[in-house]
């Protein structure tokens, strides 16, 4: 077992511990449940039609529920000072299961907003808790690869979800499809709590998290080099080339702008190929970033992703190159959160790992909710996705410029 890849397990006399690989496996399974939920975006055309939602209403529902989810990212991070990370992680999956089930019985805009908010609150603990748990089990030379696997394998949920849902929706309808997919999240949530309770380092609260004050931890975080610029970058990426915005509007772009038959295999296959790029990106780029630097890889990835978003505005109909285009977009854009998180957890210690990832995703979800509403409104006003893609690409440019400056600063 390579020291470069795994942090050595402590002697059994020191206390019970799960192996790094097994902890990575269970937290990644939990993360996959979150992305199977992200895959429900392929059902959005059915939901919008059934509930009679226009793009503005849809954008507001997505924005508001994402905002609540983002706020709870930070609240869960603060709660980890008193409650074990694995309990919060498991509880999140239980709430996700409940929200998914309830969305299946939604009858109007208010129902959709409320039930999706419950599900998004369930998603909230995954990133700060999951990333912190994984980063504690791996050293600095292997954390990028570990987090890349944690995200890349989890992104298989982006593929499994849409493929299974597009098959089930034809026979069960979108409501019963959501009922079916609420079950795995509940099982995984309970499994996470049980399994990680077997690792004393995870199940017990670190004394340093209790003894330090939240104010002092925040002050330390603010003073940590590169933290603020990376958080600002995430605020821009959340509306440009971030996973959330891509998975929300690409299915609608295919269905409404390019006139794909939502009941046909071409719709599901084209979208799934794009999501496959999102699986490969974090694993491949995360591994390579351990050698060349997480920040450098994030800078190059953002440049390619923003260019690919701009180029989406050139499509007027289905094209043979579209699937390849979406694959490359997924490859570069989906890797960005893992690369930026790998950098952040490498420059922070202890409880601040929870806090910095919580802030990272709180800002991402918060600004993502704002951008999501704006983009939905723009599509309604212009009856086209092209202005939205131009806005998304421009936000990506500003993020790229911040990363470029930060990269030069860190290389001095």
PyMOL commands that set and color helices and strands:
alter all, ss='L'
color gray80, all
select helices_A, chain A and resi 20-51+55-79+85-103+109-137+143-154+156-196+200-203+207-211+214-223+227-240+243-257+265-292+294-312+322-346+351-382+386-410
alter helices_A, ss='H'
color red, helices_A
deselect
rebuild
show_as cartoon
